[in-house]
Amino acid sequence: MQPVRVFLVDDHSVFRSGVRAELAGADSGTAAIDVVGDAGTVAEAVAGIAETKPDVVLLDVHMPDGGGLAVITQAPGPKYLALSVSDAAEDVIALIRAGARGYVTKNINGPELAEAVMQVHGGDAYFSPRLAGFVLDAFASGGVVEDPAGEPEKAGEGEIADKLTRRELEVLRLLARGYTYKEIAAELFISVKTVETHASNVLRKTQTSNRHQLTRWASQHSLD
């Protein structure tokens, strides 16, 4: 399997060096991660991304000259994973609306960061656990139509009956079985964006941050 090509964007050179070392030493479990370049400014990032054509860009939020939003706007193409010291709702929502596929805070450890990179590269979203709710808010405030089957599930699902709606339970089960967002959308006859909304809600309510944790959670609750 080809290594996942990653480009780092952060205005602190020492932090970039640390991330390089963490990713080099982390075991992603599936494929190697190759850091193909890094940049400390928006202009350097845009030029570097165009030159190296990475699969995933690890992107700081707050930098001079427009920060992470400016990079996403000026260099579309790769998948973006925000890596920031900020866990403010407005930052999370802004980056996700701009096109980032995930958002993690800088207290993440090396193996978790490698896993986040692999998840985003594979087409999934990845968020630090407490940030998933912000993503749901972003979709809701962006005018996503609520699914008509989203009424609360009746008794009979045990302790999670008061946590997840009927549609969220369906999405959870399919995610736990390895379905992609596109496959779930086809299976349930809803849009991919609606699947993303339900998936973000599931992550928030179950306090998980990725598919692997969610699969374990579903298995523990006999919902897989």
C-alpha contacts under 8 A as a table, 3 or more apart, distances in Angstrom:
res1	aa1	res2	aa2	distance
1	M	31	A	6.32
2	Q	31	A	7.06
2	Q	32	A	7.55
3	P	31	A	5.66
3	P	32	A	4.62
3	P	33	I	5.23
3	P	34	D	5.96
4	V	31	A	7.00
4	V	32	A	6.32
4	V	33	I	4.78
4	V	34	D	5.86
4	V	54	P	7.94
4	V	55	D	6.26
4	V	56	V	7.52
4	V	118	M	7.64
4	V	121	H	7.51
5	R	33	I	6.21
5	R	34	D	4.95
5	R	35	V	5.90
5	R	36	V	6.05
5	R	54	P	4.86
5	R	55	D	5.08
5	R	56	V	6.42
6	V	33	I	6.91
6	V	34	D	5.97
6	V	35	V	4.65
6	V	36	V	5.82
6	V	37	G	7.31
6	V	54	P	5.35
6	V	55	D	6.01
6	V	56	V	4.93
6	V	57	V	5.62
6	V	58	L	7.10
7	F	35	V	5.80
7	F	36	V	5.72
7	F	37	G	4.99
7	F	38	D	5.42
7	F	49	I	7.07
7	F	54	P	5.99
7	F	56	V	6.52
7	F	57	V	4.77
7	F	58	L	6.17
8	L	16	R	6.71
8	L	35	V	7.44
8	L	37	G	6.41
8	L	38	D	4.39
8	L	39	A	6.36
8	L	57	V	5.97
8	L	58	L	4.93
8	L	59	L	6.36
9	V	16	R	7.61
9	V	38	D	5.64
9	V	39	A	4.96
9	V	40	G	5.89
9	V	41	T	7.48
9	V	45	A	6.31
9	V	57	V	7.27
9	V	58	L	6.03
9	V	59	L	4.90
9	V	60	D	5.90
10	D	13	S	7.19
10	D	15	F	7.45
10	D	16	R	6.46
10	D	38	D	7.84
10	D	39	A	6.41
10	D	40	G	5.00
10	D	41	T	7.31
10	D	59	L	6.58
10	D	60	D	5.12
10	D	63	M	7.32
11	D	39	A	7.27
11	D	40	G	3.97
11	D	41	T	6.12
11	D	60	D	7.80
11	D	63	M	6.21
12	H	15	F	5.39
12	H	16	R	6.47
12	H	40	G	6.62
13	S	16	R	5.04
13	S	17	S	6.27
13	S	40	G	7.00
14	V	17	S	5.13
14	V	18	G	6.26
15	F	18	G	4.97
15	F	19	V	6.23
16	R	19	V	5.14
16	R	20	R	6.22
16	R	38	D	7.32
17	S	20	R	5.10
17	S	21	A	6.31
18	G	21	A	5.15
18	G	22	E	6.17
19	V	22	E	5.00
19	V	23	L	6.08
19	V	110	G	7.70
20	R	23	L	5.34
20	R	24	A	6.06
20	R	35	V	6.74
21	A	24	A	5.09
21	A	25	G	6.20
22	E	25	G	5.24
22	E	26	A	6.00
22	E	109	N	7.87
22	E	110	G	4.83
22	E	111	P	7.77
23	L	26	A	5.07
23	L	33	I	6.80
23	L	110	G	6.01
23	L	111	P	7.54
23	L	113	L	7.49
23	L	114	A	6.07
24	A	33	I	7.06
24	A	34	D	7.74
25	G	110	G	7.63
26	A	110	G	5.74
26	A	111	P	5.00
26	A	114	A	6.39
27	D	32	A	7.73
27	D	111	P	6.28
27	D	114	A	7.21
28	S	31	A	6.21
28	S	32	A	6.82
28	S	33	I	7.79
28	S	111	P	6.66
28	S	114	A	5.35
28	S	115	E	5.55
28	S	118	M	7.06
33	I	114	A	7.70
35	V	38	D	7.87
36	V	52	T	6.62
36	V	54	P	7.12
37	G	48	G	6.88
37	G	52	T	7.17
38	D	45	A	7.13
38	D	48	G	7.26
39	A	42	V	7.73
39	A	44	E	5.43
39	A	45	A	5.04
39	A	48	G	7.15
40	G	44	E	6.69
40	G	45	A	7.04
41	T	44	E	5.24
41	T	45	A	6.05
41	T	63	M	7.02
41	T	64	P	6.91
41	T	65	D	7.56
41	T	67	G	7.95
42	V	45	A	5.02
42	V	46	V	6.16
42	V	63	M	7.68
42	V	64	P	7.49
42	V	65	D	6.44
42	V	66	G	7.23
42	V	67	G	6.49
42	V	68	G	7.65
42	V	70	A	6.84
42	V	71	V	5.78
43	A	46	V	5.27
43	A	47	A	6.27
44	E	47	A	5.23
44	E	48	G	5.88
45	A	48	G	5.02
45	A	49	I	5.92
45	A	71	V	6.82
46	V	49	I	5.32
46	V	50	A	6.26
46	V	71	V	6.17
46	V	74	Q	6.55
46	V	75	A	5.54
47	A	50	A	5.23
47	A	51	E	6.25
48	G	51	E	5.07
48	G	52	T	6.01
49	I	52	T	5.35
49	I	53	K	5.37
49	I	54	P	6.45
49	I	75	A	6.98
50	A	53	K	5.60
50	A	75	A	7.23
53	K	78	P	7.37
54	P	57	V	6.76
54	P	78	P	6.26
55	D	78	P	5.28
55	D	79	K	6.25
55	D	121	H	6.68
56	V	78	P	5.55
56	V	79	K	4.76
56	V	80	Y	5.67
56	V	81	L	7.03
56	V	117	V	6.98
56	V	120	V	7.52
56	V	121	H	6.31
57	V	78	P	6.63
57	V	79	K	6.23
57	V	80	Y	4.86
57	V	81	L	6.08
58	L	80	Y	6.23
58	L	81	L	5.03
58	L	82	A	5.78
58	L	83	L	6.08
59	L	68	G	6.06
59	L	80	Y	6.78
59	L	81	L	6.06
59	L	82	A	4.65
59	L	83	L	5.51
59	L	84	S	7.58
60	D	63	M	7.09
60	D	67	G	7.18
60	D	68	G	5.74
60	D	82	A	5.92
60	D	83	L	5.26
60	D	84	S	5.20
61	V	67	G	5.52
61	V	68	G	4.46
61	V	69	L	7.16
61	V	82	A	6.73
61	V	83	L	7.22
61	V	84	S	5.80
61	V	86	S	7.81
61	V	91	D	7.40
61	V	95	L	7.86
62	H	66	G	7.68
62	H	67	G	4.88
62	H	68	G	6.46
62	H	84	S	7.78
63	M	66	G	6.50
63	M	67	G	4.14
63	M	68	G	7.01
64	P	67	G	5.74
65	D	70	A	7.66
66	G	69	L	6.41
66	G	70	A	5.03
66	G	71	V	7.82
67	G	70	A	5.60
67	G	71	V	6.75
68	G	71	V	5.13
68	G	72	I	6.35
68	G	82	A	7.91
68	G	95	L	7.51
69	L	72	I	5.29
69	L	73	T	6.18
69	L	94	A	7.72
69	L	95	L	6.40
69	L	98	A	6.78
70	A	73	T	5.11
70	A	74	Q	6.03
71	V	74	Q	5.23
71	V	75	A	5.73
72	I	75	A	5.36
72	I	76	P	5.81
72	I	80	Y	7.63
72	I	98	A	6.89
72	I	99	G	7.19
72	I	100	A	7.79
73	T	76	P	6.26
73	T	98	A	7.38
79	K	100	A	6.77
79	K	101	R	6.50
79	K	120	V	6.93
79	K	121	H	6.79
80	Y	99	G	7.27
80	Y	100	A	4.63
80	Y	101	R	5.69
80	Y	102	G	6.99
80	Y	120	V	7.79
81	L	100	A	5.75
81	L	101	R	5.78
81	L	102	G	4.76
81	L	103	Y	5.66
81	L	104	V	7.56
81	L	117	V	7.24
81	L	120	V	7.11
82	A	95	L	7.41
82	A	100	A	6.74
82	A	102	G	6.10
82	A	103	Y	4.48
82	A	104	V	6.12
83	L	103	Y	6.09
83	L	104	V	5.12
83	L	105	T	5.51
83	L	106	K	6.04
84	S	87	D	7.47
84	S	103	Y	7.74
84	S	104	V	6.58
84	S	105	T	4.92
84	S	106	K	5.44
85	V	105	T	5.35
85	V	106	K	5.14
85	V	107	N	7.68
86	S	91	D	7.21
86	S	105	T	6.68
87	D	91	D	7.13
87	D	92	V	6.91
87	D	105	T	6.64
87	D	131	L	7.19
88	A	91	D	5.45
88	A	92	V	6.47
89	A	92	V	5.18
89	A	93	I	6.04
89	A	131	L	7.66
89	A	134	F	5.77
90	E	93	I	5.24
90	E	94	A	5.98
91	D	94	A	5.19
91	D	95	L	6.23
92	V	95	L	5.46
92	V	96	I	6.24
92	V	103	Y	6.77
92	V	131	L	7.39
92	V	134	F	6.72
92	V	135	V	7.13
93	I	96	I	5.26
93	I	97	R	6.02
93	I	134	F	6.36
93	I	135	V	6.08
93	I	137	D	7.85
93	I	138	A	5.44
94	A	97	R	5.27
94	A	98	A	6.16
95	L	98	A	5.02
95	L	99	G	6.46
95	L	100	A	5.59
96	I	99	G	5.17
96	I	100	A	4.69
96	I	101	R	6.54
96	I	102	G	7.16
96	I	103	Y	7.92
96	I	135	V	7.14
96	I	138	A	7.82
97	R	100	A	7.23
97	R	138	A	7.21
100	A	103	Y	7.46
101	R	120	V	6.21
101	R	124	D	7.38
101	R	125	A	5.17
101	R	126	Y	6.91
102	G	116	A	7.91
102	G	120	V	6.84
102	G	125	A	5.24
102	G	126	Y	4.57
102	G	127	F	5.34
103	Y	126	Y	6.53
103	Y	127	F	4.95
103	Y	128	S	6.66
103	Y	131	L	7.69
104	V	108	I	7.09
104	V	126	Y	7.65
104	V	127	F	5.51
104	V	128	S	4.99
105	T	108	I	6.08
105	T	128	S	6.81
108	I	112	E	6.33
108	I	113	L	6.30
109	N	112	E	5.46
109	N	113	L	6.13
110	G	113	L	5.10
110	G	114	A	6.16
111	P	114	A	5.06
111	P	115	E	6.17
112	E	115	E	5.00
112	E	116	A	6.13
113	L	116	A	4.94
113	L	117	V	6.21
114	A	117	V	5.11
114	A	118	M	6.30
115	E	118	M	5.10
115	E	119	Q	6.10
116	A	119	Q	5.10
116	A	120	V	6.17
116	A	126	Y	5.85
116	A	210	N	7.98
117	V	120	V	5.30
117	V	121	H	6.03
118	M	121	H	4.98
118	M	122	G	6.05
119	Q	122	G	5.10
119	Q	123	G	6.53
119	Q	124	D	5.30
119	Q	125	A	6.69
119	Q	126	Y	6.60
119	Q	210	N	7.70
120	V	123	G	5.23
120	V	124	D	5.05
120	V	125	A	5.60
120	V	126	Y	6.47
121	H	124	D	7.35
123	G	180	T	7.91
124	D	180	T	7.75
124	D	181	Y	7.79
124	D	211	R	7.98
125	A	210	N	7.33
126	Y	209	S	6.10
126	Y	210	N	5.57
127	F	130	R	7.94
127	F	131	L	6.08
127	F	132	A	5.85
127	F	209	S	5.35
127	F	210	N	7.16
128	S	131	L	5.51
128	S	132	A	6.93
128	S	209	S	5.63
129	P	132	A	5.92
129	P	203	L	7.33
129	P	204	R	6.68
129	P	207	Q	5.61
129	P	208	T	5.56
129	P	209	S	4.77
130	R	133	G	6.66
130	R	204	R	6.87
130	R	207	Q	7.19
131	L	134	F	5.41
131	L	135	V	6.92
131	L	204	R	7.66
132	A	135	V	5.21
132	A	136	L	6.62
132	A	200	S	5.70
132	A	201	N	7.13
132	A	203	L	6.26
132	A	204	R	5.03
132	A	209	S	7.48
133	G	136	L	5.11
133	G	137	D	6.34
133	G	200	S	6.92
133	G	201	N	6.55
133	G	204	R	5.22
134	F	137	D	5.00
134	F	138	A	6.22
135	V	138	A	4.94
135	V	139	F	6.42
135	V	197	T	7.93
135	V	200	S	6.47
136	L	139	F	5.27
136	L	140	A	6.17
136	L	197	T	5.82
136	L	198	H	7.94
136	L	200	S	5.63
136	L	201	N	5.85
137	D	140	A	5.05
137	D	141	S	5.97
138	A	141	S	5.33
138	A	142	G	6.01
139	F	142	G	4.99
139	F	143	G	6.82
139	F	144	V	5.92
139	F	197	T	6.28
140	A	143	G	5.68
140	A	144	V	5.46
140	A	145	V	7.87
140	A	197	T	7.86
141	S	144	V	7.39
144	V	193	K	7.88
144	V	194	T	7.13
145	V	194	T	7.80
146	E	150	G	7.15
146	E	194	T	7.86
147	D	150	G	5.37
147	D	167	R	7.84
147	D	194	T	7.53
148	P	151	E	7.34
149	A	166	R	6.75
149	A	167	R	5.95
150	G	165	T	5.49
150	G	166	R	5.91
150	G	167	R	5.35
150	G	168	E	7.42
151	E	165	T	5.77
151	E	166	R	6.53
151	E	167	R	7.98
152	P	161	A	7.60
152	P	162	D	7.30
152	P	164	L	6.85
152	P	165	T	4.39
152	P	166	R	6.17
153	E	157	E	7.73
153	E	161	A	5.73
153	E	162	D	7.35
153	E	164	L	6.95
153	E	165	T	5.09
153	E	166	R	4.92
154	K	157	E	7.54
154	K	161	A	6.56
155	A	158	G	7.03
155	A	161	A	6.16
156	G	161	A	7.16
157	E	160	I	6.20
157	E	161	A	5.10
158	G	161	A	5.76
159	E	162	D	6.92
159	E	163	K	7.92
160	I	163	K	4.93
160	I	164	L	6.22
161	A	164	L	6.09
161	A	165	T	7.56
162	D	165	T	7.96
163	K	205	K	6.45
164	L	168	E	5.69
164	L	169	L	6.20
164	L	202	V	7.06
164	L	205	K	7.33
165	T	168	E	5.08
165	T	169	L	6.27
166	R	169	L	5.20
166	R	170	E	6.47
167	R	170	E	5.02
167	R	171	V	6.25
167	R	198	H	7.57
168	E	171	V	5.03
168	E	172	L	5.97
168	E	198	H	5.58
168	E	199	A	7.21
168	E	201	N	7.61
168	E	202	V	6.31
169	L	172	L	4.97
169	L	173	R	6.21
170	E	173	R	5.32
170	E	174	L	6.40
171	V	174	L	5.22
171	V	175	L	6.05
171	V	184	I	6.97
171	V	195	V	7.20
171	V	198	H	6.92
171	V	199	A	6.72
172	L	175	L	5.14
172	L	176	A	6.09
172	L	199	A	7.16
172	L	202	V	6.83
172	L	214	L	7.79
172	L	218	A	7.49
173	R	176	A	5.09
173	R	177	R	6.32
173	R	218	A	7.29
173	R	223	L	6.26
173	R	224	D	5.25
174	L	177	R	5.02
174	L	178	G	6.52
174	L	179	Y	5.50
174	L	184	I	6.61
174	L	224	D	7.95
175	L	178	G	5.22
175	L	179	Y	5.25
175	L	180	T	7.01
175	L	181	Y	7.97
175	L	184	I	7.82
175	L	211	R	6.88
175	L	214	L	8.00
175	L	215	T	7.39
176	A	179	Y	7.48
176	A	211	R	6.98
176	A	212	H	7.94
176	A	214	L	6.67
176	A	215	T	4.46
176	A	218	A	6.76
176	A	224	D	5.85
177	R	215	T	7.67
177	R	224	D	6.76
179	Y	183	E	5.79
179	Y	184	I	6.12
180	T	183	E	5.11
180	T	184	I	6.17
181	Y	184	I	5.08
181	Y	185	A	6.14
181	Y	192	V	6.03
181	Y	195	V	6.24
181	Y	196	E	7.06
182	K	185	A	5.10
182	K	186	A	6.37
182	K	192	V	5.79
183	E	186	A	5.14
183	E	187	E	6.10
184	I	187	E	4.97
184	I	188	L	6.05
184	I	192	V	7.82
184	I	195	V	7.06
185	A	188	L	5.37
185	A	189	F	5.56
185	A	190	I	4.91
185	A	191	S	5.43
185	A	192	V	5.34
185	A	194	T	7.94
185	A	195	V	6.21
186	A	189	F	5.08
186	A	190	I	6.78
186	A	191	S	7.93
190	I	194	T	6.46
190	I	195	V	7.12
191	S	194	T	5.15
191	S	195	V	6.41
192	V	195	V	4.95
192	V	196	E	6.25
193	K	196	E	4.97
193	K	197	T	6.29
194	T	197	T	4.97
194	T	198	H	6.29
195	V	198	H	5.16
195	V	199	A	5.97
196	E	199	A	5.00
196	E	200	S	6.04
197	T	200	S	5.25
197	T	201	N	6.28
198	H	201	N	5.02
198	H	202	V	6.11
199	A	202	V	5.00
199	A	203	L	6.19
200	S	203	L	5.13
200	S	204	R	6.22
201	N	204	R	5.12
201	N	205	K	6.09
202	V	205	K	5.21
202	V	206	T	5.95
203	L	206	T	5.34
203	L	207	Q	5.68
203	L	208	T	5.06
203	L	209	S	6.01
203	L	210	N	7.36
203	L	214	L	7.25
204	R	207	Q	5.04
204	R	208	T	6.71
204	R	209	S	7.91
205	K	208	T	7.97
206	T	214	L	7.59
206	T	217	W	7.65
208	T	213	Q	5.76
208	T	214	L	5.85
209	S	213	Q	6.72
209	S	214	L	7.50
210	N	213	Q	5.59
210	N	214	L	6.21
211	R	214	L	4.94
211	R	215	T	5.98
212	H	215	T	5.14
212	H	216	R	6.41
213	Q	216	R	5.19
213	Q	217	W	6.17
214	L	217	W	4.90
214	L	218	A	6.07
215	T	218	A	5.09
215	T	219	S	6.18
215	T	224	D	7.17
216	R	219	S	5.09
216	R	220	Q	6.17
217	W	220	Q	5.15
217	W	221	H	6.35
218	A	221	H	5.16
218	A	222	S	6.02
218	A	223	L	4.76
218	A	224	D	5.23
219	S	222	S	4.93
219	S	223	L	5.84
219	S	224	D	5.30
220	Q	223	L	7.68
